[in-house]
Amino acid sequence: MDMDGDVEERRVQARFITKLKPPCKVPHTSIAIPANVTRFGLSTIVNSLLKAGNDEWESQPFDFVIDGELVRLPLEQFVLAKGISAEKVLEIEYIRAVAPQKEDEPSLHDDWVSAVDGSCPRFIFTGCYDSFGRVWKAAGECTHILEGHTDGITSVTIVNPEGADSVTVATASKDQSLRLWKFDTEEHLDQPAKIRAYKVLRGHNASVQSVAAQASGNMICSGSWDCTINLWRTNLSDTEGDLVSIKKRKVKNNVEESQMEGEALSTLVGHTQCVSAVHWPEHSTIYSASWDHSVRRWDVETGKDLSNIFCGKALNCLHVGGEGSSLIAAGGSDPILRIWDPRKPGTSAPIYQFSSHNSWISACKWHAKSLFHLLSASYDGKVMLWDLRTAWPLAIIDSHEDKVLCADWWKGDSVISGGVDSKLCISSGISVQ
C-alpha cells in the first residue's frame, strides 16, 4: 500500500463473499479496491463484478458486513475504527440491502388506524377508532367488517394464524371489553361481510389497551388502563371455569342472535399504571409493558412476575424476538428504541439503543425469521427498519402524513402500518435474509 500517495490512490486487498445463491455470487479471488470507498461504492463494485459474469444482471443495492458489523463508514475509517489490519486481505460479506421496493396505494379508513396484525399471510387485520375491525385481502380490498364495539379499537390479534380457512381473531377496545370473532378467509364476496363477535369478554374497568394470543390459540391475555392483565379462554366448546351467560339481542330484522359472555380466568396484578402492551411468546410466559416504566415477565401458572426491567420512561410497546427469541424491544415516551437481553446479568441496561426517531415510539416488532431485523413506528410519522449490526436505520418509510400508531411485518417481505391519517400503508419488496 502506497502510504505517501494521494488519499484517492490508496487501495486495500479485499475478497467479496456471500451466502446468496447464484447468480448473485462473484468470483472468490481478491481484488484491490479504493481504501476510501463507501457502501454505495462497494455496491457498485459488486454489481459490476456480477455484470461481468452475466450480461443479464440487473443492478441492485447491497449491504456489507465485516466482522459482524454493517459497513456505514468509508472502508478505511471502518477498518481503523474496528482495529482490523489493513495488511491482510479483507473479507467483505455482501447481503441484499433491506429497503422497500414498492409502495401500495393506502387503504382508507374512517378514523385513526390504531392497530394492525400481519401474522397471517392471507390477509391484514386492522383496528380503527371508528370502533370497527377490518380484514384486508390486499391494498384497498376489504373483505370483512367486524361490528360490535362501542368505542375505538386499541389492539387486535390473530388467534390462529396458521392452518384452517376459518380464522379466530380478538379485538380490544376503549369500551372496556374484548371481543372474539370467527370468519372464513376464502369467502368470495362482492362487498365486505359484516360479522358479529361470538364472544364478548368483560372484566376490565377501564380501556383495554392491548391483546395478545397464546401460540396454541386456547387463550388470550389483555392489558388495560386499570393496571391489570386478564387471561381469557377463546374456545367455544370448552366452557369449564368460564362462566358463560347467553345474551340474546334483537337485530334489525327481529331475528334474535346470541352472544356468549366470558369472564376472566385469572388476573395478573403488579403494574401501578396503565398496561400498554402485552406479548405471549411462550406457553407459560407473558411479557408486559406499562406507563409505570417497567417491562415485566409473568409466569402464567403462578401469576407471579418473574423479572422486572425499569427504563425510566412510560412504555407504549414491546415485542420479544431476535436471537434465541429472547431479546426484548420496547419503546415509549421518548424517541429511543431500547433492546434488552434478559439472559445477561444486570439486565436493566439496554444492550442496544436506537435513537433516529424524533418523537415517541408507538410500535416495535421483530422480524419472524431474522436474528437481526426489527421495525419501529413513531409519532414522528415514520416507520424505521433496523439491523442490530448497525446503529443507523436501514430504511425510513415515510408514507404517513401524521403520527404512526401501529406497524407490523407481513408475508416476511412487507411492512404494514396505520396512523392518525386514517390510512393503512403497505411497503413491500423488502429483502430480509
C-alpha positions in Angstrom: 0.0 0.0 0.0 1.5 3.3 -1.0 1.1 5.5 2.1 2.7 8.6 0.5 0.3 8.6 -2.4 -2.8 10.8 -2.6 -5.7 9.6 -0.4 -7.6 8.8 -3.6 -4.9 6.3 -4.6 -4.8 4.1 -1.5 -6.1 0.7 -2.1 -6.9 -2.4 0.0 -7.0 -6.0 -1.0 -10.5 -7.4 -0.5 -12.4 -10.6 -1.2 -16.2 -10.5 -1.5 -18.1 -13.4 0.0 -21.8 -14.1 0.2 -24.5 -16.6 1.3 -26.6 -15.6 -1.6 -27.2 -18.2 -4.3 -26.0 -17.9 -7.9 -26.4 -15.7 -10.0 -25.6 -13.4 -7.0 -22.1 -14.9 -6.4 -18.9 -13.1 -7.5 -15.5 -14.8 -8.1 -13.7 -15.7 -4.8 -10.4 -14.0 -5.9 -9.1 -11.0 -4.0 -9.1 -7.6 -5.8 -7.7 -4.2 -5.0 -10.3 -1.6 -4.2 -10.1 2.1 -3.2 -9.5 2.5 0.6 -12.0 5.3 0.9 -14.8 3.5 -0.9 -18.3 3.9 0.8 -21.1 1.4 1.0 -22.5 2.8 -2.3 -19.1 2.3 -3.9 -18.9 -1.3 -2.7 -22.3 -1.9 -4.1 -21.2 -0.6 -7.5 -18.1 -2.8 -7.5 -20.2 -6.0 -6.6 -22.8 -5.1 -9.3 -20.1 -4.6 -11.9 -18.4 -7.9 -11.0 -21.8 -9.7 -11.3 -22.5 -8.0 -14.6 -19.1 -9.1 -15.9 -20.1 -12.7 -15.3 -23.7 -12.3 -16.5 -24.9 -9.8 -19.2 -28.5 -10.2 -18.0 -27.6 -8.9 -14.5 -29.7 -6.0 -13.3 -28.1 -3.9 -10.6 -29.5 -4.0 -7.1 -28.4 -2.4 -3.8 -26.3 -4.4 -1.4 -25.2 -4.0 2.2 -21.8 -5.1 3.5 -20.8 -6.9 6.7 -17.2 -7.0 8.0 -16.6 -8.8 11.3 -20.3 -9.0 12.2 -21.0 -5.3 11.7 -22.7 -3.5 8.8 -20.4 -1.0 7.0 -21.7 2.5 7.5 -18.4 4.5 7.2 -15.9 4.8 4.3 -14.0 1.5 4.3 -10.7 2.9 5.6 -12.4 4.6 8.5 -14.4 1.5 9.3 -11.3 -0.8 9.3 -9.4 1.7 11.5 -12.4 2.0 14.0 -12.6 -1.8 14.2 -8.9 -2.2 14.6 -8.6 -4.6 11.6 -5.2 -5.0 10.0 -5.1 -3.3 6.6 -2.2 -5.7 5.6 -4.3 -8.8 5.3 -7.0 -9.5 2.6 -10.2 -8.0 3.9 -13.2 -10.4 3.8 -16.4 -8.5 3.0 -19.7 -10.3 3.0 -22.4 -8.8 0.9 -26.2 -9.2 1.5 -29.2 -7.7 -0.2 -30.0 -4.2 1.2 -33.1 -4.1 3.3 -35.4 -1.4 2.0 -38.9 -1.4 0.4 -39.0 -1.6 -3.4 -42.7 -0.8 -3.7 -45.4 1.3 -2.0 -49.0 0.2 -2.4 -51.9 2.7 -2.6 -53.0 3.3 1.0 -56.2 1.6 2.3 -58.5 4.3 3.7 -60.4 4.0 7.0 -63.0 6.3 8.5 -60.8 7.2 11.6 -57.4 6.6 13.1 -55.9 3.2 12.3 -54.8 2.2 15.8 -54.0 -1.5 15.5 -52.7 -3.9 12.8 -51.7 -7.6 12.7 -49.9 -9.1 9.8 -49.2 -12.6 11.2 -51.4 -14.4 8.6 -50.1 -14.1 5.0 -53.6 -14.3 3.6 -54.9 -11.0 5.0 -54.2 -7.9 7.1 -56.3 -7.3 10.2 -56.8 -3.7 11.3 -58.5 -1.9 14.2 -59.8 1.6 14.0 -61.0 4.4 16.2 -64.4 4.2 14.4 -65.0 1.0 16.5 -64.7 -1.4 13.6 -62.2 -4.2 12.9 -61.4 -4.7 9.2 -59.9 -7.6 7.2 -58.0 -6.7 4.0 -57.0 -9.3 1.4 -54.7 -6.7 -0.3 -54.4 -3.0 -0.5 -57.9 -1.4 -0.9 -59.6 -4.8 -0.7 -61.6 -5.0 2.5 -63.4 -8.4 2.8 -64.9 -8.3 6.4 -66.0 -5.6 8.8 -66.2 -6.6 12.5 -69.1 -4.7 14.1 -70.0 -4.5 17.8 -67.6 -2.4 19.8 -69.0 0.9 21.1 -65.7 2.8 21.1 -62.3 2.8 19.4 -60.4 -0.4 18.9 -56.9 -0.2 20.5 -55.4 -3.6 19.7 -56.0 -6.6 17.5 -54.5 -10.1 17.3 -55.0 -13.1 15.1 -55.6 -16.1 17.5 -54.8 -18.9 15.0 -52.7 -17.5 12.1 -51.8 -21.0 10.7 -53.9 -23.7 9.1 -57.6 -23.6 8.5 -59.5 -21.2 6.3 -61.7 -20.3 9.3 -59.8 -17.8 11.4 -60.3 -16.6 15.0 -59.3 -13.1 15.9 -59.5 -10.9 19.0 -60.0 -7.2 19.5 -59.5 -4.9 22.5 -61.3 -1.6 22.9 -61.7 1.6 24.8 -65.2 0.4 25.6 -63.6 -1.8 28.3 -64.3 -5.1 26.6 -62.6 -7.6 24.3 -64.4 -9.5 21.5 -63.7 -12.8 19.8 -64.7 -13.3 16.2 -64.6 -16.1 13.6 -64.7 -15.7 9.8 -63.8 -17.6 6.6 -60.9 -16.1 4.7 -61.9 -17.9 1.5 -65.3 -16.4 1.1 -65.7 -14.6 -2.3 -67.9 -11.6 -1.7 -68.9 -8.6 -3.8 -68.8 -6.4 -0.8 -67.4 -6.7 2.8 -69.2 -9.2 5.0 -70.4 -7.7 8.3 -69.8 -10.0 11.2 -70.6 -10.0 14.9 -68.4 -11.4 17.7 -69.2 -14.9 19.0 -68.0 -13.9 22.5 -67.7 -10.7 24.5 -65.2 -10.6 27.3 -65.9 -8.2 30.1 -63.9 -7.8 33.3 -61.7 -4.7 32.9 -63.0 -1.5 34.4 -61.1 0.9 32.1 -60.0 1.0 28.4 -58.3 -2.3 27.2 -55.1 -1.2 25.6 -53.5 -4.4 24.3 -54.4 -8.0 23.5 -52.1 -11.0 22.7 -52.8 -14.7 22.0 -51.1 -17.8 23.3 -49.4 -19.7 20.5 -51.9 -22.6 20.9 -54.8 -20.2 20.4 -56.6 -21.5 23.5 -56.2 -18.3 25.5 -55.6 -14.6 25.1 -54.4 -12.0 27.6 -55.2 -8.3 27.8 -53.6 -5.3 29.3 -55.7 -2.3 30.5 -55.7 1.2 31.9 -57.0 -0.4 35.1 -53.3 -1.6 35.6 -54.2 -5.3 35.4 -53.6 -8.1 32.9 -56.5 -10.5 32.4 -56.4 -14.1 31.0 -59.3 -15.4 28.9 -60.3 -18.6 27.2 -61.0 -18.4 23.5 -62.6 -21.7 22.6 -66.4 -22.1 22.3 -66.7 -25.7 23.4 -64.5 -25.8 26.4 -66.5 -23.7 28.9 -65.3 -25.2 32.1 -64.3 -22.5 34.5 -65.6 -19.9 32.0 -68.8 -18.6 33.4 -70.9 -18.1 30.4 -74.3 -16.3 30.1 -76.1 -16.3 26.9 -77.3 -12.9 25.9 -80.0 -12.6 23.3 -80.1 -9.4 21.3 -82.7 -8.1 18.9 -81.1 -7.4 15.5 -82.6 -5.2 12.8 -84.9 -7.8 11.2 -86.0 -9.0 14.6 -84.2 -12.3 14.4 -82.6 -13.0 17.8 -78.9 -13.5 17.8 -77.0 -14.9 20.8 -73.6 -13.8 22.0 -71.7 -15.5 24.8 -70.1 -13.5 27.6 -66.8 -14.8 29.0 -65.2 -13.9 32.4 -61.5 -13.7 33.0 -59.9 -16.9 34.2 -57.3 -15.0 36.2 -55.8 -11.6 36.7 -52.1 -10.6 36.9 -51.6 -7.7 39.3 -48.4 -5.7 39.9 -48.2 -2.8 37.5 -49.1 0.5 39.0 -50.0 2.4 35.8 -51.7 1.6 32.5 -50.6 -1.7 31.0 -49.9 -0.5 27.4 -48.6 -3.7 25.8 -48.8 -7.5 26.3 -47.0 -10.2 24.4 -47.4 -14.0 24.9 -44.4 -15.7 23.0 -44.2 -18.9 25.0 -46.8 -21.2 26.6 -46.3 -20.2 30.2 -44.7 -16.7 29.9 -46.3 -13.3 29.3 -44.4 -10.1 28.9 -46.0 -6.7 29.6 -45.0 -3.0 29.3 -46.5 -0.2 31.2 -46.6 3.5 31.8 -45.1 2.7 35.2 -41.8 2.5 33.3 -41.4 -1.3 33.7 -41.3 -4.4 31.4 -42.4 -7.4 33.4 -42.2 -11.2 32.7 -45.0 -13.2 34.2 -45.4 -16.9 35.0 -48.9 -17.8 33.7 -49.3 -20.7 36.1 -48.5 -18.9 39.3 -49.4 -15.4 38.3 -46.1 -14.1 39.7 -43.9 -11.6 37.9 -40.5 -13.3 37.5 -38.5 -10.3 36.5 -38.8 -6.5 36.0 -36.8 -4.1 33.9 -37.2 -0.4 34.7 -36.3 2.0 32.0 -37.3 5.5 33.3 -39.8 6.1 30.6 -43.5 5.4 30.2 -43.7 2.5 27.7 -46.1 2.1 24.8 -45.0 -1.1 23.0 -42.9 -4.2 23.4 -42.0 -7.3 21.5 -39.8 -10.3 22.1 -37.7 -11.9 19.4 -34.3 -11.8 17.7 -31.5 -14.2 18.9 -32.9 -17.1 20.9 -36.3 -15.4 20.7 -35.3 -13.7 23.9 -34.4 -10.1 23.2 -36.9 -7.6 24.5 -37.6 -4.5 22.4 -39.6 -1.6 23.8 -40.5 2.0 23.1 -42.4 4.8 24.7 -42.4 8.4 25.7 -39.0 9.4 24.2 -37.5 8.8 20.7 -35.3 5.8 21.8 -36.0 2.2 20.8 -34.4 0.1 23.6 -33.4 -3.6 23.5 -32.6 -5.7 26.5 -31.1 -9.2 26.7 -32.7 -10.7 29.9 -30.1 -13.6 29.7 -27.3 -11.2 30.6 -26.8 -10.3 34.3 -27.6 -6.7 35.2 -30.4 -6.7 32.6 -31.7 -3.2 33.5 -29.2 -1.7 31.0 -30.3 -2.0 27.3 -27.8 -3.8 25.1 -28.9 -1.6 22.1 -30.4 1.9 21.9 -31.6 3.2 18.5 -32.2 7.0 18.5 -33.1 8.1 15.0 -36.7 8.9 15.6 -37.6 12.3 16.9 -40.8 11.6 18.8 -42.5 9.0 20.9 -42.3 5.4 19.7 -45.7 3.7 19.2 -44.8 0.2 17.9 -41.8 -2.2 17.6 -41.8 -5.6 16.0 -39.1 -8.2 15.4 -38.9 -10.0 12.0 -40.2 -13.6 12.5 -37.3 -15.2 10.6 -34.3 -13.0 11.3 -32.0 -12.7 14.3 -31.1 -9.1 13.4 -34.1 -7.2 12.0 -36.9 -5.3 13.6 -39.1 -2.3 12.9 -40.2 0.7 14.9 -43.0 3.2 14.3 -43.3 6.7 15.8 -45.4 9.8 16.3 -42.8 11.5 14.1 -44.8 9.9 11.1 -42.0 7.4 10.2 -41.5 3.6 10.3 -37.9 2.6 10.6 -36.2 -0.7 9.7 -33.3 -1.7 11.9 -30.5 -4.3 11.9 -28.7 -5.0 15.2 -25.4 -4.9 13.3 -25.5 -1.1 12.9 -26.8 1.9 14.8 -28.3 3.6 11.8 -31.7 2.7 10.3 -31.6 0.5 7.2 -34.6 2.3 5.7 -37.0 5.0 6.7 -40.6 4.5 5.4 -42.2 7.9 5.2 -45.7 7.1 3.8 -47.8 8.6 6.5 -48.8 12.2 6.8 -49.2 12.2 10.6 -48.4 10.1 13.7 -47.9 6.3 13.1 -49.8 4.3 15.7 -49.1 0.7 14.7 -46.9 -1.4 12.4 -46.1 -5.0 11.7 -44.3 -7.2 9.2 -46.5 -9.1 6.6 -45.5 -12.1 4.5 -41.9 -11.7 5.6 -41.1 -9.1 2.9 -43.6 -6.3 3.6 -44.2 -3.7 6.3 -47.7 -2.6 7.2 -48.6 0.4 9.2 -51.5 2.5 10.3 -51.9 6.0 11.7 -53.7 9.2 12.5 -54.0 9.9 8.7 -56.7 7.1 8.7 -54.5 5.0 6.3 -53.2 1.5 6.2 -49.9 1.6 4.2 -48.2 -1.4 2.7 -44.5 -1.2 1.8 -43.3 -4.4 0.0 -40.3 -6.0 -1.7 -38.2 -5.9 1.5 -35.4 -8.5 1.3 -34.7 -9.8 4.8 -32.4 -12.8 4.9 
